[in-house]
């Protein structure tokens, strides 16, 4: 059985956003004991696939599921957990008492990837340690709103149509022009988003979600000048989906709908903050960037990224407590719309590349 590309993208994004340490344990236990980096890049009915880095270089590692073959998404979750436990046993490392199912999509990031982001922002996904870990088995009380948002939107993190463009960048096989085109689209997205974000910066309830160190527009300008030269602004154009995405962000901001602004904020920033770290490493290795060219993904000024993401999720939970059920659903719908815009951007970029 071949799993749908959207399922594979959601699972790998969640693993790379929230369970990089687990992937590293799996790599060290099943073939590369000196691995320094491991990201999940695929799966099928019989195995999971990781891209592993050690002193000798970059390797693809295929590890068969303990219960192979598998045929549905819930089995993926169980098999990844079993691999984690087996890896801990082989390495003599104690397994966590409560290991959150690794393929419970975005039960933890992140945008992240997007990017997104996501959350995630996703990622985290395009998103690290999970502040909600362990509450999967709790039944006394509602889920934290951050978890509701992530679980409600997991299937929107990717689509089979748009997966290939970002997948090639993640795998380090895309052209430099592909990367430049992606950076250009980020500029138009963040231009709109950071205008909208000014409403959060002026609101004491949400200032923690939008610290100055999080802002990306300045870093994008540095990257674009490095990639395209001093006249970069006249060299870039938004694809139609990006233009529509930026227009929607500005529409939400004009309404002064704070929850809607946060929906887009969460999807982009957490995804680029989390999954973007993997993109930066791949692109730096492939094209020789060091600083300018990948400044966008440098969030060092934020300090401890894991702590920031936990603070962010706490902020989402606090926001959720102020919203009634209808408004919560409206925000979830806006998060899903943001993911749909991101997917449409990848589709347009792929089409633009084919037409060139």
C-alpha positions as CSV (number, residue, x, y, z in Angstrom):
1,X,0.0,0.0,0.0
2,X,1.2,3.5,-0.8
3,X,0.1,6.2,1.7
4,X,-1.3,9.4,0.4
5,X,1.3,12.2,0.1
6,X,-0.7,14.4,2.5
7,X,-0.5,11.7,5.2
8,X,3.2,11.3,4.6
9,X,3.8,15.0,4.7
10,X,1.8,15.4,7.9
11,X,3.6,12.6,9.7
12,X,7.1,13.6,8.6
13,X,6.4,17.2,9.5
14,X,5.2,16.2,13.0
15,X,8.3,14.1,13.5
16,X,10.6,16.8,12.3
17,X,8.9,19.5,14.3
18,X,8.4,17.7,17.6
19,X,10.4,14.5,17.7
20,X,13.9,15.1,16.2
21,X,15.5,13.5,19.3
22,X,13.4,10.4,18.8
23,X,14.5,10.2,15.1
24,X,18.1,10.6,16.2
25,X,17.8,7.7,18.6
26,X,16.2,5.6,15.8
27,X,19.1,6.4,13.5
28,X,21.8,5.6,16.1
29,X,20.1,2.3,17.0
30,X,19.4,1.1,13.5
31,X,22.5,1.8,11.5
32,X,24.4,5.0,12.2
33,X,25.6,5.0,15.8
34,X,27.5,8.3,15.4
35,X,24.6,10.2,13.8
36,X,24.5,13.8,14.6
37,X,21.2,14.6,12.8
38,X,18.2,12.6,11.6
39,X,15.0,13.7,9.9
40,X,12.1,11.6,8.7
41,X,11.6,12.0,4.9
42,X,9.2,9.3,4.0
43,X,7.4,6.1,4.8
44,X,5.5,3.2,3.2
45,X,3.6,0.1,4.3
46,X,6.8,-1.6,5.2
47,X,9.2,1.0,6.7
48,X,10.0,4.5,7.8
49,X,12.7,6.4,5.9
50,X,15.1,8.9,7.6
51,X,17.9,11.1,6.2
52,X,20.8,10.8,8.6
53,X,24.0,12.9,8.9
54,X,27.2,11.7,10.6
55,X,30.9,12.4,10.1
56,X,31.0,10.4,6.9
57,X,28.2,12.4,5.2
58,X,24.5,12.2,4.6
59,X,22.7,8.8,4.3
60,X,19.2,7.5,3.7
61,X,18.1,5.0,6.3
62,X,15.2,2.7,5.8
63,X,13.9,0.9,9.0
64,X,11.2,-1.7,8.7
65,X,8.2,-1.3,11.0
66,X,8.1,-3.9,13.8
67,X,4.6,-4.9,12.7
68,X,5.0,-4.5,8.9
69,X,3.2,-4.4,6.7
70,X,0.8,-1.6,7.8
71,X,-2.2,-0.3,5.9
72,X,-3.7,2.7,7.7
73,X,-2.7,6.0,9.4
74,X,-3.3,4.9,13.1
75,X,-0.8,2.1,12.5
76,X,1.9,4.5,11.5
77,X,1.6,6.1,14.9
78,X,1.9,2.8,16.7
79,X,4.8,1.6,14.6
80,X,6.8,4.8,15.1
81,X,6.3,4.5,18.9
82,X,7.4,0.9,18.7
83,X,10.6,1.9,16.8
84,X,11.3,4.5,19.4
85,X,10.9,2.0,22.2
86,X,13.1,-0.6,20.4
87,X,15.7,2.1,19.8
88,X,15.8,3.0,23.5
89,X,16.2,-0.7,24.4
90,X,19.0,-1.2,21.9
91,X,20.9,1.9,23.1
92,X,20.2,1.3,26.8
93,X,18.2,4.6,27.1
94,X,15.1,4.7,29.3
95,X,12.0,5.4,27.2
96,X,9.7,8.1,28.4
97,X,6.9,6.9,30.6
98,X,4.3,8.5,28.4
99,X,5.5,8.7,24.8
100,X,3.1,10.9,22.8
101,X,2.2,9.1,19.5
102,X,4.7,10.5,17.0
103,X,2.3,10.3,14.2
104,X,-0.6,12.0,16.0
105,X,-0.3,14.9,13.7
106,X,0.7,18.1,15.5
107,X,-0.6,16.9,18.9
108,X,2.3,19.0,20.2
109,X,4.0,22.5,16.0
110,X,4.4,24.3,14.0
111,X,4.2,26.0,10.7
112,X,5.6,25.7,10.2
113,X,6.6,24.7,7.4
114,X,5.9,25.2,6.2
115,X,6.2,25.6,7.1
116,X,4.8,25.9,8.6
117,X,3.6,26.6,10.2
118,X,3.1,26.6,11.2
119,X,3.2,25.9,14.0
120,X,5.1,24.6,12.5
121,X,4.5,27.3,11.9
122,X,4.0,24.9,11.9
123,X,6.5,22.9,12.5
124,X,7.3,22.8,12.4
125,X,6.4,21.6,11.4
126,X,7.2,23.4,10.1
127,X,7.5,22.6,16.4
128,X,10.2,20.6,19.7
129,X,9.0,19.5,23.1
130,X,5.2,19.3,23.5
131,X,3.6,21.3,26.4
132,X,0.6,19.1,26.0
133,X,2.4,15.7,26.1
134,X,0.7,13.2,28.3
135,X,-2.7,14.7,28.1
136,X,-3.8,12.4,25.3
137,X,-5.2,9.9,27.8
138,X,-6.9,12.5,30.0
139,X,-10.6,12.6,29.9
140,X,-11.4,15.0,32.8
141,X,-11.6,18.4,31.1
142,X,-11.3,20.0,27.7
143,X,-8.2,19.8,25.6
144,X,-5.9,22.8,25.6
145,X,-6.9,25.1,22.8
146,X,-3.4,24.9,21.3
147,X,-3.9,21.2,20.9
148,X,-7.4,21.6,19.4
149,X,-6.0,24.0,16.8
150,X,-3.2,21.5,15.8
151,X,-5.3,18.4,15.8
152,X,-8.1,20.2,13.8
153,X,-5.7,21.3,11.1
154,X,-3.2,18.5,10.8
155,X,-4.6,17.3,7.4
156,X,-4.2,20.7,6.0
157,X,-0.5,20.9,6.4
158,X,0.2,19.6,2.9
159,X,-1.4,18.2,-0.2
160,X,-0.2,15.7,-2.8
161,X,-0.3,18.5,-5.4
162,X,2.1,20.8,-3.7
163,X,4.3,18.4,-1.7
164,X,6.9,17.9,-4.4
165,X,8.2,21.5,-4.5
166,X,8.9,21.8,-0.8
167,X,10.0,18.1,-0.6
168,X,12.7,18.8,-3.1
169,X,13.9,21.8,-1.1
170,X,13.8,19.8,2.2
171,X,15.8,17.0,0.6
172,X,18.4,19.3,-0.8
173,X,17.7,18.5,-4.5
174,X,15.9,21.7,-5.5
175,X,17.6,24.3,-7.7
176,X,19.0,27.5,-6.2
177,X,16.3,29.3,-8.2
178,X,13.6,27.2,-6.5
179,X,14.9,28.4,-3.2
180,X,15.1,32.1,-4.4
181,X,11.5,31.9,-5.5
182,X,10.4,30.5,-2.1
183,X,12.3,33.4,-0.3
184,X,10.6,35.9,-2.5
185,X,7.1,34.5,-1.6
186,X,8.0,34.7,2.0
187,X,8.8,38.4,1.6
188,X,5.3,39.2,0.4
189,X,3.7,37.0,3.1
190,X,5.7,38.5,6.0
191,X,5.2,42.0,4.7
192,X,1.5,41.6,5.2
193,X,1.9,39.5,8.4
194,X,4.1,41.9,10.2
195,X,1.9,44.8,9.4
196,X,-0.9,42.8,11.0
197,X,1.3,41.8,13.9
198,X,1.6,45.4,15.0
199,X,-1.8,44.9,16.6
200,X,-0.4,42.1,18.8
201,X,2.6,44.1,19.8
202,X,0.4,46.9,21.1
203,X,-1.8,44.5,23.1
204,X,-0.3,43.4,26.5
205,X,-2.2,40.1,26.4
206,X,-0.4,39.0,23.2
207,X,3.0,40.8,23.4
208,X,4.7,37.5,24.5
209,X,3.6,36.0,21.2
210,X,5.2,38.7,19.1
211,X,8.6,39.7,20.5
212,X,10.8,41.9,18.4
213,X,13.3,39.0,17.9
214,X,10.6,37.0,16.1
215,X,10.2,39.6,13.3
216,X,11.4,38.2,9.9
217,X,11.0,41.0,7.3
218,X,14.5,42.5,8.0
219,X,16.1,39.1,7.6
220,X,14.3,38.4,4.3
221,X,15.6,41.7,2.9
222,X,19.1,40.6,3.8
223,X,18.6,37.3,2.2
224,X,17.1,38.7,-1.0
225,X,19.9,41.2,-1.4
226,X,22.4,38.4,-1.0
227,X,20.5,36.2,-3.5
228,X,19.5,38.8,-6.1
229,X,21.5,41.9,-5.6
230,X,20.7,45.5,-4.5
231,X,17.8,45.8,-7.0
232,X,16.1,42.7,-5.5
233,X,12.8,44.5,-4.9
234,X,12.3,45.0,-8.6
235,X,13.2,41.3,-9.4
236,X,10.5,39.6,-7.4
237,X,6.8,39.0,-7.9
238,X,4.2,37.2,-5.9
239,X,2.6,34.2,-7.5
240,X,-1.2,34.4,-7.5
241,X,-1.7,32.3,-4.4
242,X,0.8,34.5,-2.4
243,X,-1.0,37.7,-3.5
244,X,-4.3,36.1,-2.3
245,X,-2.7,35.0,0.9
246,X,-1.3,38.5,1.7
247,X,-4.6,40.0,0.8
248,X,-6.4,37.7,3.3
249,X,-4.0,38.6,6.1
250,X,-4.6,42.3,5.4
251,X,-8.4,41.7,5.4
252,X,-8.2,40.1,8.8
253,X,-6.1,42.9,10.1
254,X,-8.4,45.5,8.8
255,X,-11.3,43.8,10.7
256,X,-9.1,44.0,13.8
257,X,-9.9,40.4,14.4
258,X,-7.1,39.5,16.8
259,X,-7.8,35.7,16.8
260,X,-7.6,35.7,13.0
261,X,-4.3,37.5,13.1
262,X,-3.0,35.0,15.6
263,X,-4.3,32.2,13.3
264,X,-2.0,33.4,10.5
265,X,0.8,34.4,12.9
266,X,0.8,30.9,14.5
267,X,0.7,29.1,11.1
268,X,3.7,31.0,9.7
269,X,6.0,31.8,12.5
270,X,6.0,28.5,14.3
271,X,6.3,26.5,11.1
272,X,9.3,28.5,9.9
273,X,10.8,28.6,13.3
274,X,10.6,24.8,13.6
275,X,10.7,23.0,10.3
276,X,12.6,25.9,8.8
277,X,15.7,24.9,10.8
278,X,15.9,21.8,8.6
279,X,15.4,23.8,5.4
280,X,18.2,26.1,6.5
281,X,20.6,23.2,7.1
282,X,19.8,21.6,3.7
283,X,20.1,24.8,1.8
284,X,23.3,25.9,3.5
285,X,24.9,22.5,2.7
286,X,23.6,22.5,-0.9
287,X,24.4,26.1,-1.9
288,X,27.1,27.1,0.6
289,X,25.2,29.7,2.5
290,X,26.5,30.9,5.8
291,X,24.4,33.8,7.3
292,X,23.1,35.9,4.4
293,X,20.9,33.7,2.2
294,X,19.4,31.8,5.2
295,X,19.2,34.7,7.8
296,X,15.4,34.2,7.7
297,X,15.8,30.9,9.6
298,X,18.1,32.3,12.3
299,X,16.0,32.7,15.4
300,X,18.9,32.7,17.8
301,X,17.9,36.1,19.3
302,X,14.8,34.4,20.7
303,X,16.9,32.4,23.0
304,X,15.6,28.9,23.9
305,X,13.3,28.0,21.0
306,X,11.7,25.2,22.9
307,X,10.8,27.6,25.8
308,X,9.4,30.1,23.3
309,X,7.2,27.5,21.6
310,X,5.9,26.4,25.0
311,X,5.2,30.1,25.9
312,X,3.4,30.5,22.5
313,X,1.2,27.5,23.1
314,X,0.4,28.8,26.6
315,X,-0.7,32.0,24.9
316,X,-2.9,30.1,22.5
317,X,-4.5,28.2,25.5
318,X,-5.1,31.5,27.3
319,X,-6.6,33.0,24.1
320,X,-8.9,29.9,23.8
321,X,-10.3,30.5,27.2
322,X,-11.5,33.9,26.1
323,X,-13.3,32.6,23.0
324,X,-16.7,30.9,22.9
325,X,-17.2,27.8,20.9
326,X,-18.2,29.6,17.7
327,X,-15.2,31.9,17.8
328,X,-12.8,29.0,18.6
329,X,-14.2,27.2,15.5
330,X,-13.8,30.4,13.4
331,X,-10.2,30.7,14.4
332,X,-9.6,27.0,13.6
333,X,-11.1,27.6,10.2
334,X,-8.8,30.5,9.7
335,X,-5.8,28.3,10.6
336,X,-7.0,25.8,8.0
337,X,-7.4,28.5,5.5
338,X,-3.8,29.7,6.1
339,X,-2.5,26.1,5.5
340,X,-4.6,26.0,2.3
341,X,-3.0,29.3,1.1
342,X,0.5,27.8,1.8
343,X,-0.3,24.7,-0.2
344,X,-1.6,26.8,-3.1
345,X,1.6,28.8,-3.0
346,X,3.6,25.6,-3.5
347,X,1.3,24.6,-6.3
348,X,1.8,27.9,-8.0
349,X,5.6,27.7,-7.6
350,X,5.7,24.3,-9.1
351,X,3.6,25.5,-12.0
352,X,5.8,28.5,-12.5
353,X,8.8,26.3,-12.6
354,X,7.2,24.0,-15.2
355,X,6.3,27.0,-17.4
356,X,9.8,28.5,-17.3
